[in-house]
Amino acid sequence: MATKYQAPSVKKAFQILKLISGTNHGLGITELANNLEMSKGTVHGIIFALEDSGAIIRDPVTKKYTLGVTLFELGKLAYSQIDLMALARPVMEELMERTEESVYVGVMNGGHITILDIVESSQDLKITSPRGTAIPLFAGATGKVILASMENPQALNIITKNGLPRFTEHTITDPVRYLEEVESARKNGYATDYEEYISGVRAIASPIRGWKPLISALWVVGFKTSLNDHKMEDLIPATREAAEEISRRISTLNSVHPAQE
C-alpha cells in the first residue's frame, strides 16, 4: 500500500480555518492555540500566511481573526464552475459533432485562462489539452473574447500593464490593433485566431454571458489544414450560436435560482 504524503502545515491551516468559521466574533491567536493545542508560534506563522492570502482578516480593534472574502470567492467560483460545465457540456458535444473540431470552455483565472472542459475532435489528428490547463490571457481568439467581456478601461489596463507577448509570427503585438480586435469581438460576439497563438492552428471563440462570478468563453480549435478559410467562415455562426445557447441556459438557471448570480 502506498504511503500517503502528509502535509502537517496544510492540515493545521484547515483546522484553523474550520475553527474560525464556527464563530461569529472571530478568534485570537491565544484562543486558536488553546483550542487546537498548538503553540502560539505555530499558529502565528500559519495565521500570517492565511492573512497574506486573504483567507482571513484581522480586526484592528479586537485583534481577532474572521474569514476573508477570498474563501467566499473560491467557494462561489467552485460551485459556478461545476454548474457551468454541466450546462455547457451538451452544447459542446453538439458543436463538436457539427464542426468535427475540438471544443473548449474556459474561464479567466487571475492572469491566465483555465480550461474547464473539452470535447475532443472525432478526427485522428486533433488539438487537445486536459482540463485544468492554464493558457495565457492573450492566447489568440480566446484572449480577445475574454478581454471583450470586460469594460474597456479594465481591458486597456491589463494590456498596458502586461504588454502583448509574441507567440508566433502572426501574433498581434500592436496594442492599438489588438484593442481593435477586442472591440470587434465585443461588437460581433466572436473573435478569430489565424495562427496567432500556435503556428498551424486556428480558432474561433465566443463569450459566454450571464455567469457573473466568471468571465468565460467557448472556443473551437483545429489545425489549419482542417480549418481552411471556408470552414472558418462556417464556424463563426456555429460557435456564436453555441455560446449564446449556453448563455440562455445560464439565464434560465439564474431565473430559477437567483442566488447563483
VMD Tcl script that draws the C-alpha trace (Angstrom):
set ca {
  {0.00 0.00 0.00}
  {1.34 3.41 -0.97}
  {2.09 5.78 1.87}
  {0.05 8.95 1.79}
  {2.06 12.15 1.79}
  {1.45 14.14 4.94}
  {1.48 17.95 4.99}
  {1.09 18.97 8.66}
  {1.08 22.69 8.00}
  {-1.74 22.34 5.46}
  {-3.80 20.28 7.90}
  {-3.19 22.82 10.65}
  {-4.21 25.65 8.35}
  {-7.52 23.93 7.61}
  {-8.04 23.28 11.32}
  {-7.60 26.98 11.98}
  {-9.97 27.96 9.17}
  {-12.60 25.49 10.33}
  {-12.42 26.78 13.90}
  {-12.63 30.42 12.82}
  {-15.59 29.64 10.55}
  {-17.55 28.34 13.54}
  {-17.57 31.70 15.32}
  {-19.36 34.97 14.65}
  {-16.99 37.16 16.65}
  {-13.65 35.82 15.47}
  {-10.79 34.25 17.38}
  {-7.40 35.48 18.55}
  {-4.09 33.66 18.36}
  {-4.22 32.60 22.02}
  {-7.74 31.18 21.64}
  {-6.76 29.31 18.49}
  {-3.62 27.91 20.10}
  {-5.52 26.72 23.18}
  {-8.40 25.17 21.23}
  {-6.14 23.36 18.77}
  {-3.38 22.53 21.26}
  {-0.78 24.23 19.12}
  {1.97 26.59 20.14}
  {1.35 30.30 19.66}
  {4.38 30.43 17.39}
  {2.94 27.76 15.08}
  {-0.46 29.46 14.98}
  {1.10 32.85 14.36}
  {3.10 31.56 11.39}
  {0.08 29.94 9.75}
  {-2.15 32.92 10.52}
  {0.34 35.23 8.84}
  {0.25 33.15 5.63}
  {-3.56 32.92 5.66}
  {-3.94 36.64 6.23}
  {-1.46 37.44 3.49}
  {-3.51 35.36 1.01}
  {-6.78 37.00 2.05}
  {-8.21 33.80 3.52}
  {-8.68 35.53 6.88}
  {-8.82 39.14 8.06}
  {-7.84 40.71 11.38}
  {-9.99 43.17 13.24}
  {-7.63 46.04 14.15}
  {-9.55 46.73 17.36}
  {-10.28 43.28 18.80}
  {-7.18 41.65 17.23}
  {-9.39 38.67 16.34}
  {-9.49 36.87 13.02}
  {-12.51 36.11 10.84}
  {-12.83 34.51 7.40}
  {-11.83 36.69 4.47}
  {-13.53 37.35 1.15}
  {-11.07 35.11 -0.71}
  {-12.62 31.93 0.71}
  {-16.10 33.11 -0.21}
  {-14.96 33.86 -3.74}
  {-13.26 30.48 -4.09}
  {-16.32 28.63 -2.85}
  {-18.63 30.54 -5.14}
  {-16.28 30.02 -8.06}
  {-16.10 26.26 -7.41}
  {-19.88 25.89 -7.47}
  {-20.10 28.14 -10.54}
  {-17.57 26.04 -12.44}
  {-19.46 22.83 -11.70}
  {-22.76 24.34 -12.90}
  {-21.16 25.93 -15.96}
  {-19.61 22.64 -17.05}
  {-22.92 20.79 -16.62}
  {-24.79 23.41 -18.65}
  {-22.17 23.68 -21.38}
  {-21.31 20.03 -21.97}
  {-24.29 19.02 -24.16}
  {-23.87 22.13 -26.30}
  {-20.15 21.48 -26.63}
  {-20.78 17.90 -27.75}
  {-23.26 19.06 -30.37}
  {-20.84 21.70 -31.63}
  {-18.04 19.15 -31.92}
  {-20.30 16.84 -33.96}
  {-21.21 19.76 -36.18}
  {-17.67 21.04 -36.69}
  {-15.56 17.91 -36.10}
  {-13.08 20.08 -34.20}
  {-12.12 20.21 -30.52}
  {-14.39 22.42 -28.40}
  {-13.33 24.11 -25.17}
  {-14.90 26.08 -22.33}
  {-12.66 28.13 -20.07}
  {-12.66 30.97 -17.58}
  {-10.40 33.85 -16.71}
  {-8.47 32.84 -13.62}
  {-6.16 35.56 -12.37}
  {-3.64 36.35 -15.09}
  {-4.46 33.39 -17.31}
  {-7.33 31.33 -18.73}
  {-8.16 27.95 -17.19}
  {-9.70 25.22 -19.35}
  {-12.77 23.86 -17.55}
  {-13.86 21.29 -20.09}
  {-13.06 19.93 -23.53}
  {-14.87 17.79 -26.07}
  {-12.15 16.37 -28.27}
  {-12.45 16.25 -32.03}
  {-13.51 12.92 -33.52}
  {-10.65 13.20 -36.02}
  {-7.45 11.21 -35.57}
  {-5.33 14.36 -35.82}
  {-6.70 16.85 -33.30}
  {-5.89 19.57 -30.80}
  {-6.30 18.57 -27.17}
  {-5.46 19.86 -23.70}
  {-6.51 18.38 -20.33}
  {-8.98 20.07 -18.04}
  {-7.29 22.47 -15.68}
  {-4.67 23.51 -18.22}
  {-3.75 27.18 -17.96}
  {-3.24 29.13 -21.17}
  {-2.04 32.73 -21.45}
  {-4.59 35.50 -21.07}
  {-3.70 36.80 -24.54}
  {-3.99 33.42 -26.24}
  {-5.48 34.04 -29.67}
  {-9.24 34.27 -30.12}
  {-9.98 33.27 -26.55}
  {-7.98 36.13 -25.06}
  {-9.73 38.67 -27.28}
  {-13.15 37.43 -26.20}
  {-12.19 37.36 -22.52}
  {-10.94 40.95 -22.67}
  {-14.00 41.97 -24.67}
  {-16.15 40.76 -21.77}
  {-14.62 43.46 -19.55}
  {-15.16 47.19 -19.51}
  {-12.77 48.86 -21.96}
  {-10.69 50.68 -19.27}
  {-10.08 47.36 -17.48}
  {-9.01 45.63 -20.69}
  {-6.77 48.55 -21.60}
  {-5.18 48.49 -18.16}
  {-4.38 44.78 -18.47}
  {-2.83 45.25 -21.90}
  {-0.82 48.27 -20.77}
  {0.35 46.58 -17.58}
  {1.33 43.23 -19.07}
  {2.23 44.03 -22.65}
  {1.37 41.77 -25.58}
  {3.60 38.69 -25.82}
  {4.61 37.30 -29.20}
  {3.68 33.62 -29.61}
  {4.12 33.26 -33.38}
  {4.99 35.42 -36.36}
  {1.25 36.09 -36.74}
  {0.71 37.33 -33.18}
  {-0.74 40.82 -32.87}
  {1.61 42.78 -30.63}
  {0.50 46.31 -31.52}
  {-1.79 47.46 -28.65}
  {-3.90 49.70 -30.91}
  {-4.58 46.93 -33.40}
  {-5.17 44.42 -30.63}
  {-7.72 46.71 -28.97}
  {-9.48 47.00 -32.34}
  {-9.75 43.20 -32.36}
  {-11.12 43.26 -28.80}
  {-13.67 45.91 -29.74}
  {-14.69 43.86 -32.78}
  {-15.18 40.82 -30.54}
  {-17.30 42.92 -28.17}
  {-19.43 44.20 -31.04}
  {-19.79 41.00 -33.09}
  {-19.77 38.34 -30.37}
  {-16.80 36.37 -31.65}
  {-13.07 36.53 -32.33}
  {-10.78 34.61 -34.65}
  {-7.23 33.34 -34.42}
  {-5.28 32.65 -37.59}
  {-2.13 31.06 -36.13}
  {-1.68 33.90 -33.64}
  {-1.19 31.62 -30.63}
  {0.18 28.39 -32.12}
  {1.67 28.01 -35.59}
  {-0.51 25.90 -37.85}
  {-3.53 26.20 -35.53}
  {-6.67 28.28 -35.98}
  {-9.54 29.03 -33.60}
  {-12.84 30.84 -33.16}
  {-14.12 31.96 -29.76}
  {-17.34 33.48 -28.42}
  {-18.21 34.84 -24.96}
  {-20.44 33.02 -22.51}
  {-22.57 35.63 -20.80}
  {-24.60 35.85 -17.61}
  {-22.40 33.89 -15.21}
  {-21.34 36.81 -13.06}
  {-18.60 35.17 -10.97}
  {-16.86 34.05 -14.16}
  {-15.57 35.71 -17.31}
  {-15.90 32.71 -19.59}
  {-15.71 31.71 -23.23}
  {-16.35 28.88 -25.66}
  {-13.87 28.20 -28.44}
  {-13.26 25.78 -31.30}
  {-9.70 24.83 -32.25}
  {-8.25 22.92 -35.19}
  {-5.26 22.59 -37.46}
  {-5.01 24.96 -40.41}
  {-5.16 22.00 -42.78}
  {-8.63 21.18 -41.45}
  {-9.84 24.68 -40.63}
  {-9.47 26.25 -44.08}
  {-10.85 29.72 -44.84}
  {-14.23 28.40 -45.95}
  {-14.69 26.28 -42.84}
  {-13.61 29.16 -40.60}
  {-16.41 31.28 -42.10}
  {-18.91 28.48 -41.43}
  {-17.67 28.06 -37.87}
  {-18.27 31.67 -36.89}
  {-22.09 31.42 -36.64}
  {-21.90 27.88 -35.25}
  {-19.58 28.90 -32.41}
  {-21.50 32.08 -31.68}
  {-24.83 30.22 -31.60}
  {-23.41 27.58 -29.25}
  {-22.11 30.23 -26.84}
  {-25.47 32.01 -26.97}
  {-27.25 28.74 -26.20}
  {-25.07 28.18 -23.14}
  {-25.77 31.77 -22.10}
  {-29.51 31.14 -22.46}
  {-29.24 28.06 -20.26}
  {-27.39 30.10 -17.66}
  {-30.09 32.78 -17.82}
  {-32.78 30.15 -17.30}
  {-30.95 28.66 -14.34}
  {-30.40 32.10 -12.81}
  {-34.09 32.90 -13.12}
  {-34.89 29.72 -11.17}
  {-32.04 30.16 -8.67}
  {-31.36 33.92 -8.41}
  {-28.73 33.35 -5.71}
  {-26.47 31.86 -8.41}
  {-25.95 35.33 -9.79}
}
mol new
graphics top color blue
foreach p $ca { graphics top sphere $p radius 0.5 }
foreach p [lrange $ca 0 end-1] q [lrange $ca 1 end] { graphics top cylinder $p $q radius 0.2 }
display resetview
